[in-house]
């Protein structure tokens, strides 16, 4: 149990604030201190929450909060990403594989008291599509309510990835009453789902508060009464907050601090696998990243192995990235997994692309985000590496990834992101290589990628999909729609006595299952 007695002294509170910067002691909306005794936890996040509406948000950093507020139609097994029931208890394809019929869970309520049923699913998915930000289920042509707890979703072409999409944002079902009340403009600040926790408030730049939903359908869940998501942009402050008992869970710990944290009896440190990686997203309509040879030159000017060693040290083994999935993960192509660091080859590519004297590459980044080290540190390593190829890295630092997004879509050709992967790996490739994807900022067509993605979506046989992934990986290394940097290993810190974690291969914090022992 955390000892908060020292917080009774105003002088000591100020001393702690000086130590932690913004990481002052955690306070619930009621004004009570967050403690194990009141069955609550404090989660440390490196970036602020952006959007409570799954349809109109695109920031991966929002997922820790979204997962508490929303159930999804389909869940995934955290260890291997196989799909399993959630709000849908069963699903089946029609003979022509154009219609997916879902049997829905009964007795589920939204946080506003509205009943969850097939009409709610229809309205939520239609809202998602009409919002126009995420194009994940744009191929849906009809949503038919068969009866109150059966809904049929039809697509214009066969799409084997649809169940995986319903385990993502599109499957986070919004309250129909909430949609009517708040609409596209207001739902972000008034999220209403069916999840185990309901929204309390967002102190912008500081914290998000959620509390137990007493009418949650899964009896016995959640085990916690409250969760505070505390924004700690300074990594040193975050580590200090864990060490002093002010944070119960820190999902991304700088490995440099692992040994010191392990020596603290009140902290448990875990290393957890993930399929995530670092990428530089690109606007393919802007100079110079509109040229494939320039993109490849940037890619081979980045020594991902060296970045991985700098980030993780010698105690954790990972490597530089060349594909959208890590080595050993089944969609990977072994002969394409390694990318040579080749400054001389990059110079030749730049000359062929019309830049014999090198070029300046402008990139936006959130200096506080990153996994496990802030992007700013990684970018400085990249800056030195790129110099050898005649590439000057120009950085614009913003407060959040969402702040970088409009710049990427208008004036800045690159933006550094952490990519967590998706429950169905085919979704990765559709979002990275597909012409109409949200992440394809320049709407460029990468060879025959759209046709190959469609063949992937037409295929339900894993062995056949494996062959198609090889085609997509070749297209990836030919066009480099994004620049891969290094593959992640998640290092997480927990307060002693905190249990119930379910580490997932996406590396996303999933705190809805936590409890105190």
C-alpha positions in Angstrom: 0.0 0.0 0.0 1.2 3.5 -0.8 2.0 5.7 2.1 0.5 9.2 1.6 1.0 10.5 5.1 3.8 12.8 4.0 1.3 14.6 1.8 -0.4 16.2 4.8 2.4 18.7 4.9 2.1 21.6 2.4 5.9 22.0 2.5 6.4 18.4 1.6 3.8 18.6 -1.1 5.8 21.5 -2.7 9.0 19.4 -2.3 7.4 16.5 -4.2 6.1 18.9 -6.9 9.6 20.2 -7.4 10.9 16.6 -7.7 8.3 15.5 -10.1 7.7 18.7 -12.1 4.0 18.4 -13.2 3.7 15.0 -11.4 2.1 16.2 -8.2 0.2 13.8 -6.0 -2.9 12.1 -7.6 -6.3 13.4 -6.6 -9.6 11.9 -7.6 -12.5 14.1 -8.8 -14.0 13.7 -5.3 -10.9 15.4 -3.9 -9.7 12.2 -2.2 -6.1 11.0 -2.7 -5.8 8.0 -5.0 -4.7 5.0 -3.0 -4.8 1.2 -2.9 -7.0 1.6 0.1 -9.7 3.2 -2.0 -9.3 0.6 -4.7 -8.0 3.0 -7.4 -4.9 3.3 -9.5 -2.9 6.1 -11.2 -1.5 5.4 -14.7 1.3 7.5 -16.1 1.1 8.5 -19.7 3.7 10.5 -21.7 1.1 12.4 -23.8 -2.2 14.0 -23.1 -5.5 12.4 -24.1 -6.9 13.9 -27.4 -10.3 12.5 -28.4 -12.9 10.4 -26.7 -14.7 9.6 -29.9 -13.3 6.6 -31.7 -14.8 7.6 -35.0 -13.2 11.1 -35.1 -9.8 10.3 -33.5 -6.8 8.7 -34.9 -4.1 9.0 -32.2 -2.8 5.7 -30.9 -2.0 7.4 -27.6 -5.8 7.6 -26.9 -6.2 3.8 -26.7 -5.4 3.4 -23.0 -8.4 5.5 -22.1 -10.6 4.3 -24.9 -10.2 0.7 -23.8 -11.7 1.5 -20.4 -14.7 3.4 -21.9 -15.6 1.2 -24.8 -16.2 -2.5 -25.4 -15.7 -3.6 -29.0 -17.8 -5.9 -31.0 -15.0 -8.4 -31.2 -12.1 -8.8 -28.8 -8.6 -10.3 -29.4 -6.5 -12.7 -27.4 -3.6 -10.5 -26.1 -1.0 -13.2 -26.6 -1.5 -14.2 -30.2 -4.2 -11.7 -31.6 -6.7 -14.4 -32.4 -10.2 -13.0 -32.3 -12.8 -13.8 -29.5 -16.2 -12.6 -28.5 -17.0 -9.4 -26.7 -20.2 -7.4 -27.6 -20.7 -9.9 -30.3 -21.0 -13.5 -28.9 -20.7 -15.1 -32.4 -20.3 -14.2 -36.0 -20.5 -16.0 -39.3 -19.9 -15.3 -43.0 -22.5 -15.8 -45.8 -21.6 -18.3 -48.5 -20.3 -15.5 -50.8 -18.3 -14.0 -47.9 -19.9 -10.6 -48.5 -22.0 -10.5 -45.4 -20.9 -10.9 -41.8 -23.8 -11.7 -39.4 -23.1 -11.0 -35.7 -25.1 -12.3 -32.8 -25.0 -9.6 -30.1 -24.7 -9.9 -26.3 -28.0 -9.3 -24.5 -28.4 -7.3 -21.2 -25.7 -4.7 -22.0 -26.3 -1.0 -21.3 -24.5 2.1 -22.3 -23.2 4.4 -19.5 -26.2 6.7 -20.1 -28.7 3.9 -19.5 -29.5 3.3 -23.2 -29.9 -0.4 -24.2 -27.2 -1.9 -26.4 -28.8 -3.7 -29.4 -28.6 -4.1 -33.1 -30.0 -0.6 -33.9 -27.2 0.9 -31.7 -24.6 -1.1 -33.7 -26.0 0.1 -37.0 -26.1 3.7 -35.9 -22.6 3.6 -34.5 -20.9 2.1 -37.5 -22.8 4.4 -39.9 -21.6 7.4 -37.7 -18.1 6.0 -38.0 -18.3 5.9 -41.8 -20.0 9.3 -42.2 -17.4 10.9 -39.9 -15.0 10.5 -42.8 -11.7 10.4 -40.8 -10.9 6.7 -40.6 -11.6 4.7 -43.7 -11.3 1.3 -42.1 -14.9 0.1 -43.0 -15.6 2.3 -46.0 -16.3 -0.8 -48.0 -19.4 -1.5 -45.9 -22.5 -1.0 -48.2 -25.3 -2.1 -45.9 -26.0 -2.7 -42.2 -29.2 -4.6 -41.7 -30.9 -5.2 -38.4 -32.2 -8.8 -38.5 -33.7 -8.7 -35.0 -32.9 -6.8 -31.8 -29.7 -8.8 -31.2 -28.7 -9.8 -34.7 -27.0 -7.5 -37.2 -25.7 -8.2 -40.8 -22.9 -6.2 -42.3 -22.4 -6.4 -46.0 -19.3 -5.2 -47.9 -19.0 -4.3 -51.6 -16.2 -6.9 -52.0 -14.9 -9.8 -49.9 -13.0 -8.5 -46.9 -11.6 -11.1 -44.6 -10.2 -8.3 -42.4 -13.6 -7.0 -41.4 -13.7 -9.0 -38.1 -10.3 -7.5 -37.2 -11.6 -4.0 -38.0 -14.5 -4.7 -35.5 -11.8 -5.3 -32.9 -10.5 -1.8 -33.5 -12.0 1.7 -33.4 -14.9 0.8 -35.8 -16.1 -1.9 -33.3 -16.2 0.6 -30.3 -19.9 1.1 -30.2 -21.2 4.6 -29.3 -24.5 5.3 -27.5 -27.2 6.2 -30.1 -28.6 8.7 -27.6 -25.1 10.2 -27.2 -24.7 10.5 -30.9 -28.1 12.4 -31.1 -27.2 14.6 -28.2 -23.6 15.5 -28.9 -23.0 14.7 -32.6 -19.7 14.7 -34.3 -18.6 18.0 -32.7 -19.3 17.1 -29.1 -18.9 13.3 -28.7 -15.1 13.7 -28.2 -15.7 15.5 -24.9 -18.7 13.5 -23.8 -17.8 9.8 -24.6 -20.4 7.2 -23.8 -19.7 3.6 -24.3 -20.5 0.2 -22.8 -17.1 -0.4 -21.2 -16.3 -1.2 -17.6 -15.5 2.4 -16.7 -17.4 5.6 -17.5 -16.1 9.1 -18.2 -15.7 11.6 -15.4 -13.6 14.4 -16.8 -10.5 15.6 -18.6 -8.2 18.2 -17.1 -6.5 19.2 -20.4 -2.7 18.7 -20.2 -2.9 17.1 -16.8 -5.2 14.1 -16.3 -8.2 12.0 -17.3 -10.5 10.5 -14.7 -12.8 7.5 -15.2 -14.9 5.6 -12.6 -16.5 2.1 -12.3 -19.7 1.6 -14.3 -21.9 -0.1 -11.8 -24.2 -1.6 -14.5 -21.4 -3.3 -16.5 -22.7 -6.5 -18.1 -19.7 -8.7 -17.0 -20.5 -9.3 -13.4 -17.5 -9.0 -11.1 -15.8 -6.5 -13.5 -14.2 -4.1 -13.2 -12.4 -4.8 -10.0 -11.2 -1.2 -9.6 -13.4 1.7 -8.6 -11.5 4.5 -10.3 -8.6 5.2 -12.6 -6.6 8.4 -13.1 -4.5 8.7 -16.2 -1.9 11.2 -15.2 0.1 13.1 -17.9 3.8 13.0 -17.2 5.7 14.5 -20.1 9.1 14.4 -18.4 10.4 10.8 -18.4 12.6 11.4 -15.4 9.5 12.7 -13.5 7.6 9.6 -14.5 10.2 7.3 -13.1 10.4 9.3 -9.9 6.7 9.1 -9.6 6.7 5.3 -9.8 9.7 5.1 -7.4 7.9 7.3 -4.8 4.6 5.5 -5.1 2.6 8.3 -6.9 2.1 6.2 -10.1 1.0 2.6 -10.0 1.6 1.7 -13.7 4.0 3.2 -16.1 3.5 1.5 -19.5 6.7 2.7 -21.2 9.9 2.8 -19.1 13.2 3.9 -20.3 15.4 0.8 -20.0 18.2 2.9 -18.5 16.1 3.0 -15.3 15.3 -0.7 -15.1 18.0 -1.8 -12.7 17.3 1.0 -10.2 13.6 0.2 -10.4 14.1 -3.5 -9.8 16.0 -2.7 -6.6 12.9 -0.9 -5.3 10.8 -3.4 -3.3 7.6 -1.4 -4.1 8.1 -1.7 -7.9 7.7 -4.6 -10.3 9.3 -4.2 -13.7 8.3 -6.4 -16.6 9.6 -6.9 -20.2 6.7 -7.6 -22.5 6.7 -8.6 -26.3 5.1 -6.4 -28.9 4.8 -6.2 -32.7 5.1 -2.4 -32.6 7.8 -0.4 -34.3 8.8 3.2 -34.9 8.0 4.8 -38.3 8.3 8.1 -40.0 5.0 8.8 -41.7 5.3 10.7 -45.0 3.4 13.1 -47.2 4.0 11.7 -50.6 2.7 14.8 -52.4 5.4 17.1 -50.9 9.0 17.5 -52.0 11.3 15.6 -51.5 9.3 12.6 -50.2 7.2 12.4 -53.4 10.1 10.5 -55.0 10.5 6.8 -54.2 14.3 7.0 -54.5 14.4 9.8 -51.9 12.3 7.7 -49.5 14.6 4.7 -50.0 17.6 6.9 -49.5 16.3 8.1 -46.2 15.5 4.5 -45.2 19.0 3.2 -45.9 20.5 6.3 -44.2 19.0 5.2 -40.9 20.9 2.6 -38.9 18.0 1.0 -37.0 20.3 -1.5 -35.2 22.3 1.4 -33.7 19.1 3.2 -32.6 17.8 0.0 -31.0 21.1 -0.4 -29.1 21.0 3.2 -28.0 17.4 2.9 -26.8 17.6 -0.5 -25.1 21.2 -1.0 -24.1 22.7 -4.5 -23.9 20.1 -6.0 -21.6 17.2 -6.1 -24.2 17.7 -7.5 -27.6 15.8 -6.0 -30.6 16.8 -4.8 -34.0 16.3 -2.1 -36.7 13.2 -2.3 -38.7 12.7 -2.8 -42.4 9.2 -4.2 -42.6 5.9 -3.3 -41.0 6.1 -6.4 -38.8 9.0 -7.8 -36.7 11.2 -10.8 -37.6 9.6 -14.1 -36.7 6.0 -12.7 -36.9 4.2 -14.9 -39.5 3.5 -12.1 -42.1 7.2 -11.3 -42.3 9.5 -12.2 -45.2 12.9 -13.4 -43.9 15.0 -12.3 -46.8 13.6 -8.7 -46.5 13.9 -8.3 -42.8 17.3 -6.7 -42.8 18.0 -3.3 -44.2 21.7 -2.3 -44.8 22.8 1.0 -43.5 24.3 2.4 -46.7 25.1 6.1 -46.8 27.0 5.8 -50.1 24.1 4.0 -51.7 21.8 6.7 -50.4 24.0 9.4 -52.0 23.6 7.6 -55.4 19.8 7.4 -55.0 19.6 11.1 -54.1 21.7 12.0 -57.2 19.4 9.9 -59.4 16.4 11.6 -57.9 17.8 15.0 -58.7 19.6 15.9 -55.4 23.3 15.4 -56.2 24.2 17.8 -53.4 22.0 16.3 -50.8 18.7 17.7 -49.4 16.9 18.9 -46.2 14.3 16.5 -44.8 11.8 18.3 -42.5 10.1 16.2 -39.9 7.6 17.0 -37.1 7.7 15.1 -33.8 6.2 15.1 -30.4 9.3 15.4 -28.3 7.7 13.7 -25.3 6.2 10.7 -27.0 8.1 7.6 -28.1 8.7 4.0 -27.0 10.4 3.7 -24.7 12.5 6.8 -25.2 11.1 10.2 -26.3 11.2 10.8 -30.1 13.5 13.8 -29.6 16.4 11.5 -28.4 15.9 9.1 -31.3 15.7 12.0 -33.8 19.1 13.4 -32.6 20.6 10.0 -33.3 19.0 10.0 -36.7 20.3 13.5 -37.4 23.9 12.3 -37.1 23.2 9.2 -39.2 21.5 11.1 -42.0 24.4 13.6 -42.3 26.6 10.8 -43.7 24.3 10.6 -46.8 24.1 14.4 -47.2 20.7 14.6 -45.7 20.1 17.5 -43.2 17.3 16.7 -40.7 15.2 19.7 -39.8 12.9 19.2 -36.8 9.7 20.9 -35.7 8.6 19.9 -32.2 5.0 20.0 -31.3 3.1 19.2 -28.1 1.3 16.1 -29.5 1.1 13.9 -32.5 -2.3 15.4 -33.3 -0.6 18.8 -33.6 1.9 17.3 -36.1 -1.0 15.9 -38.2 -2.1 19.1 -39.9 1.5 20.1 -40.6 2.1 16.7 -42.2 -0.9 17.3 -44.4 0.1 20.7 -45.6 3.8 21.7 -45.2 6.0 19.2 -43.5 6.8 15.9 -45.4 7.6 13.7 -42.3 6.2 12.9 -38.9 7.6 10.4 -36.4 5.1 7.9 -35.0 5.0 4.8 -32.8 3.0 2.1 -34.7 1.4 -0.5 -32.5 0.2 -2.9 -35.1 -3.4 -4.2 -35.6 -5.3 -7.3 -34.5 -5.3 -8.6 -38.1 -1.9 -7.9 -39.6 -3.5 -7.4 -43.0 -5.0 -4.1 -41.6 -1.4 -2.9 -41.1 -0.7 -3.2 -44.8 -4.0 -1.7 -45.9 -3.5 1.3 -43.7 0.1 1.8 -44.8 0.0 0.9 -48.5 -3.7 1.5 -49.4 -4.3 4.6 -51.5 -7.3 5.8 -49.5 -5.9 5.1 -46.0 -5.8 7.9 -43.4 -2.1 7.4 -43.1 -1.4 7.7 -46.9 -1.4 11.5 -46.6 -0.5 12.1 -50.2 -3.0 9.4 -51.5 -0.2 7.8 -53.6 -0.7 4.5 -55.3 2.2 2.2 -54.6 2.4 0.0 -57.7 -0.3 -2.6 -57.6 -0.6 -2.5 -53.8 -4.4 -1.9 -53.8 -5.0 -5.0 -56.0 -2.7 -7.1 -53.8 -4.5 -5.8 -50.6 -7.8 -6.7 -52.2 -6.5 -10.3 -52.9 -5.5 -10.5 -49.2 -9.0 -9.4 -48.2 -10.5 -12.0 -50.5 -8.4 -14.8 -48.8 -9.3 -16.7 -45.7 -6.6 -19.3 -45.9 -3.5 -18.4 -43.8 -1.0 -20.2 -46.0 -2.3 -18.3 -49.0 -2.2 -15.0 -47.0 1.4 -15.7 -46.1 2.3 -15.7 -49.8 0.4 -12.5 -50.4 2.2 -10.9 -47.4 5.5 -11.6 -49.2 4.2 -9.6 -52.2 3.2 -6.7 -49.9 6.6 -6.8 -48.2 8.3 -6.5 -51.6 6.1 -3.5 -52.5 6.9 -2.0 -49.1 10.7 -2.2 -49.7 10.3 -0.9 -53.2 8.2 2.2 -52.3 8.8 2.7 -48.6 5.4 4.4 -47.9 6.7 4.9 -44.4 10.3 4.9 -43.1 10.7 2.1 -40.5 13.2 2.7 -37.7 13.4 0.0 -35.0 11.2 -2.7 -33.4 9.8 -2.2 -29.9 10.1 -4.2 -26.7 7.8 -2.9 -24.0 9.2 -2.3 -20.6 6.5 -1.6 -18.0 6.6 -0.8 -14.3 3.9 -1.8 -11.8 3.4 -1.0 -8.1 4.0 -4.1 -6.0 0.6 -5.8 -5.4 -0.9 -4.6 -8.6 -2.1 -7.5 -10.7 -4.4 -8.5 -13.6 -2.4 -7.1 -16.5 -2.9 -8.7 -19.9 0.1 -7.6 -22.0 -0.9 -7.6 -25.7 1.2 -7.9 -28.8 0.0 -4.4 -29.8 1.8 -3.0 -26.8 -1.2 -0.9 -25.9 -1.8 -0.4 -22.2 -5.0 -2.3 -21.2 -5.7 -1.3 -17.6 -9.4 -2.3 -17.5 -8.4 -5.7 -16.1 -6.1 -4.5 -13.3 -6.8 -5.1 -9.6 -5.0 -5.0 -6.3 -4.0 -8.3 -4.7 
